[in-house]
Amino acid sequence: MEAVKVWHRRRVVHQVTDAQPSLSADIGRREKRYFVQMGIRLVCLVLAVALSVPWPVRALLVAGAIFLPYIAVIGANQPSRGVSSAFDHEAPNQTEIPLHRREIGS
């Protein structure tokens, strides 16, 4: 008589709190952060022109107005971890022209 092997599978239960944010929620968060940073840049620019402060403070405000756009764009273009975009997956090898691009073949 053969022994019967019993395989115990461990069930994986996914919870809602484990879910990654949606792509649209991630884009909305990045847009808000970008606009806040651009608002800070605008304040730095206005204060650098309007206030009569010593040159180190003015230089700091001008540096903020110059470098914040670069930092904001880099942050806005970098998705959060775990959020997959449409370009993360390789497209299958297409052998025919998609229906919405039929004018290419004619």
C-alpha positions as CSV (number, residue, x, y, z in Angstrom):
1,M,0.0,0.0,0.0
2,E,1.3,3.4,-1.0
3,A,1.5,6.3,1.4
4,V,-0.7,9.2,0.4
5,K,1.1,12.5,0.3
6,V,-0.9,15.4,1.5
7,W,0.2,18.7,0.2
8,H,-0.8,21.6,2.4
9,R,-1.0,24.8,0.5
10,R,-0.7,27.9,2.4
11,R,-3.5,30.3,1.5
12,V,-2.4,33.9,0.7
13,V,-5.0,36.4,1.8
14,H,-4.6,39.8,0.3
15,Q,-5.9,42.7,2.3
16,V,-7.1,46.1,1.0
17,T,-4.3,47.8,2.9
18,D,-1.7,45.8,0.9
19,A,-2.9,47.2,-2.3
20,Q,-0.7,49.7,-4.1
21,P,-2.2,53.1,-5.0
22,S,-3.7,53.4,-8.4
23,L,-1.9,55.1,-11.2
24,S,-4.3,58.0,-11.2
25,A,-4.0,58.5,-7.5
26,D,-0.2,58.5,-7.8
27,I,-0.3,61.1,-10.6
28,G,-2.6,63.3,-8.6
29,R,-0.3,63.1,-5.6
30,R,2.7,64.0,-7.8
31,E,0.8,66.9,-9.4
32,K,-0.1,68.3,-6.0
33,R,3.5,68.0,-4.8
34,Y,4.7,69.7,-8.0
35,F,2.3,72.7,-7.6
36,V,3.3,73.1,-3.9
37,Q,7.0,73.2,-4.9
38,M,6.2,75.7,-7.7
39,G,4.3,77.9,-5.2
40,I,7.4,77.8,-2.9
41,R,9.5,78.9,-5.9
42,L,7.2,81.8,-6.6
43,V,7.4,82.9,-3.0
44,C,11.2,82.7,-3.1
45,L,11.3,84.8,-6.3
46,V,8.9,87.5,-5.0
47,L,10.7,87.7,-1.7
48,A,14.1,87.9,-3.4
49,V,12.9,90.9,-5.4
50,A,10.7,92.6,-2.9
51,L,12.6,92.4,0.4
52,S,15.7,94.4,1.2
53,V,17.7,91.7,3.0
54,P,21.4,91.0,3.3
55,W,22.9,89.4,0.2
56,P,23.3,85.8,1.7
57,V,19.5,85.7,2.3
58,R,18.8,87.1,-1.1
59,A,21.2,84.6,-2.7
60,L,19.4,81.7,-0.8
61,L,16.0,82.9,-2.1
62,V,17.4,83.2,-5.7
63,A,18.9,79.7,-5.4
64,G,15.6,78.4,-4.3
65,A,13.9,80.0,-7.2
66,I,16.4,78.6,-9.6
67,F,16.8,75.0,-8.4
68,L,13.3,74.2,-7.2
69,P,11.9,73.7,-10.7
70,Y,14.6,71.1,-11.5
71,I,13.8,69.3,-8.2
72,A,10.1,69.5,-8.8
73,V,10.2,68.1,-12.3
74,I,12.5,65.2,-11.3
75,G,10.1,64.4,-8.4
76,A,7.0,64.7,-10.6
77,N,8.4,62.4,-13.3
78,Q,9.4,59.6,-10.8
79,P,6.5,57.3,-9.9
80,S,6.1,55.9,-6.4
81,R,7.4,52.5,-5.7
82,G,5.1,49.7,-6.5
83,V,3.0,51.6,-9.0
84,S,3.2,50.1,-12.4
85,S,2.7,52.2,-15.5
86,A,1.6,51.1,-18.9
87,F,5.1,51.2,-20.2
88,D,6.6,48.9,-17.6
89,H,5.5,45.8,-19.5
90,E,6.9,44.8,-22.8
91,A,4.5,44.9,-25.6
92,P,3.9,41.6,-27.3
93,N,5.4,41.1,-30.8
94,Q,2.8,42.6,-33.0
95,T,2.5,41.2,-36.5
96,E,-0.5,43.3,-37.7
97,I,-1.4,46.9,-37.6
98,P,-3.8,47.8,-34.7
99,L,-7.3,48.6,-35.7
100,H,-7.0,52.2,-34.6
101,R,-3.9,52.7,-36.9
102,R,-5.2,51.1,-40.1
103,E,-4.3,54.2,-42.2
104,I,-0.6,53.2,-41.9
105,G,-1.0,50.1,-44.0
106,S,-3.1,51.7,-46.7
